[in-house]
């Protein structure tokens, strides 16, 4: 299963949280890179990513190093309980 529709929240110490959604299209007859990318500039602080998958599952990855591409796969992160509705 791909990540389309997933919501990724990136947190780093001393910075506001940033949120991106995985999507592949922007307008008629066009497509975009489906990867979720965060520009971190010169930050050297490890980041924490929280992903809400299309299935409803929520997972967290801690200690992600800036300056590289990291593949997050559903089922590989630390699961969080679903919020109460």
C-alpha positions in Angstrom: 0.0 0.0 0.0 1.3 3.5 -0.7 1.2 6.5 1.5 -1.3 8.6 -0.5 -3.6 10.4 1.9 -1.3 10.0 4.9 -0.7 13.1 7.1 2.9 13.6 8.4 3.7 15.9 11.3 7.4 16.8 11.8 8.5 18.1 15.2 11.9 19.5 16.2 13.0 21.1 19.4 12.5 24.9 19.4 10.5 24.9 16.1 6.8 24.9 15.4 5.4 21.5 14.1 5.1 21.2 10.4 2.3 19.2 8.7 2.2 17.8 5.1 -0.2 15.4 3.4 1.0 12.8 0.9 -0.7 13.4 -2.5 0.1 12.8 -6.1 -2.0 15.3 -8.2 -2.4 19.1 -8.2 -4.5 19.9 -11.2 -6.0 18.5 -14.4 -3.6 16.3 -16.3 -0.7 16.9 -14.0 1.0 14.9 -11.3 3.5 15.6 -8.5 6.2 13.8 -6.7 4.2 11.8 -4.1 7.0 11.9 -1.5 6.5 14.1 1.6 9.5 16.4 1.9 10.4 18.8 4.7 13.1 21.5 4.1 15.1 21.7 7.3 17.9 24.1 6.2 20.9 23.9 8.4 19.2 22.2 11.3 21.2 19.4 12.9 18.6 18.4 15.5 17.0 15.0 15.1 13.3 15.2 14.3 10.2 13.2 15.3 7.7 12.2 12.6 4.1 11.3 13.4 2.1 9.7 10.6 -1.7 9.3 10.5 -2.1 6.6 7.8 -5.2 6.4 5.5 -6.1 3.2 7.5 -6.5 5.4 10.7 -3.4 3.9 12.3 -1.0 6.4 13.9 2.7 5.8 14.2 5.8 7.7 15.5 9.4 7.7 14.4 11.9 9.4 16.7 15.5 10.5 16.1 15.2 11.1 12.4 18.4 12.8 11.1 18.1 15.8 8.8 19.9 15.8 5.5 18.7 12.5 4.1 15.7 10.8 2.6 14.0 8.4 5.0 11.3 5.9 4.0 8.6 5.4 6.6 6.5 2.3 6.1 3.2 1.5 7.8 3.8 -1.0 10.5 7.5 0.0 11.1 6.9 2.9 13.5 5.9 2.9 17.2 2.1 2.7 17.3 0.0 5.3 19.1 -3.5 4.6 20.3 -6.2 6.2 18.1 -7.7 9.3 19.8 -11.1 9.0 21.3 -14.0 10.1 19.1 
